[in-house]
Amino acid sequence: DSHGAKLVRVIRKIAQAEARLSAIDSEIAQLKESDHYQLKIRAEEGEKEGRDILVEMASNLEKKIDSAKIELQKIIKGAPNNE
């Protein structure tokens, strides 16, 4: 192997590594835009404030479910009998 051939191989490997790093940067950018990542950030920020965002979200969801159940019961009571 000549020095020139070795140099060409090294240059190719560097180019491959740079391409992979670019792909990784793109993947990281996509992950940071995901809902899961945004939730992670919100949870971390809440934790700094002494809050548990997931517990708060669960509580809000339970309230919405309870409200929906009440509305459903109102609809059922107001509906004419299907006899």
PLY file of the C-alpha trace (Angstrom):
ply
format ascii 1.0
element vertex 83
property float x
property float y
property float z
element edge 82
property int vertex1
property int vertex2
end_header
0.00 0.00 0.00
1.36 3.34 -0.98
0.99 6.43 1.14
-1.37 7.82 -1.48
-3.71 4.80 -1.23
-3.70 5.02 2.58
-4.47 8.72 2.37
-7.39 8.06 0.01
-8.80 5.45 2.45
-8.47 7.85 5.37
-10.17 10.62 3.41
-13.03 8.25 2.51
-13.44 7.21 6.14
-13.50 10.85 7.21
-16.17 11.58 4.59
-18.23 8.60 5.80
-17.90 9.76 9.41
-18.95 13.28 8.47
-21.98 11.94 6.59
-22.96 9.82 9.59
-22.57 12.79 11.94
-24.80 14.84 9.68
-27.41 12.07 9.70
-27.22 11.88 13.50
-27.69 15.66 13.76
-30.81 15.35 11.62
-32.15 12.50 13.75
-31.56 14.51 16.93
-33.37 17.51 15.45
-36.35 15.30 14.55
-36.43 13.78 18.03
-36.41 17.23 19.64
-39.52 18.11 17.64
-41.40 15.01 18.81
-44.26 15.12 21.32
-42.36 12.76 23.62
-39.36 15.06 23.77
-41.55 18.10 24.39
-43.27 16.22 27.23
-39.87 15.32 28.67
-38.84 18.99 28.61
-42.11 20.06 30.27
-41.67 17.39 32.95
-38.10 18.51 33.65
-39.14 22.16 33.87
-42.02 21.26 36.16
-39.71 19.22 38.35
-37.46 22.27 38.79
-40.55 24.12 40.03
-41.48 21.28 42.38
-44.37 20.15 40.19
-45.18 16.75 38.72
-46.49 17.48 35.22
-47.58 13.88 34.62
-49.70 13.86 37.78
-51.20 17.21 36.76
-51.97 15.89 33.28
-53.57 12.76 34.72
-55.69 14.86 37.08
-56.85 17.11 34.24
-57.71 14.07 32.14
-59.74 12.57 34.99
-61.68 15.84 35.30
-62.42 15.82 31.57
-63.57 12.20 31.75
-65.84 13.00 34.70
-67.34 15.95 32.80
-67.89 13.78 29.73
-69.64 11.14 31.87
-71.96 13.79 33.32
-72.79 15.07 29.83
-73.44 11.53 28.64
-75.83 10.92 31.54
-77.68 14.14 30.69
-78.01 13.01 27.08
-79.20 9.56 28.10
-81.81 10.98 30.50
-83.03 13.44 27.89
-83.30 10.91 25.07
-86.73 9.45 24.30
-87.19 5.76 25.01
-86.55 3.53 22.03
-89.45 1.18 22.71
0 1
1 2
2 3
3 4
4 5
5 6
6 7
7 8
8 9
9 10
10 11
11 12
12 13
13 14
14 15
15 16
16 17
17 18
18 19
19 20
20 21
21 22
22 23
23 24
24 25
25 26
26 27
27 28
28 29
29 30
30 31
31 32
32 33
33 34
34 35
35 36
36 37
37 38
38 39
39 40
40 41
41 42
42 43
43 44
44 45
45 46
46 47
47 48
48 49
49 50
50 51
51 52
52 53
53 54
54 55
55 56
56 57
57 58
58 59
59 60
60 61
61 62
62 63
63 64
64 65
65 66
66 67
67 68
68 69
69 70
70 71
71 72
72 73
73 74
74 75
75 76
76 77
77 78
78 79
79 80
80 81
81 82
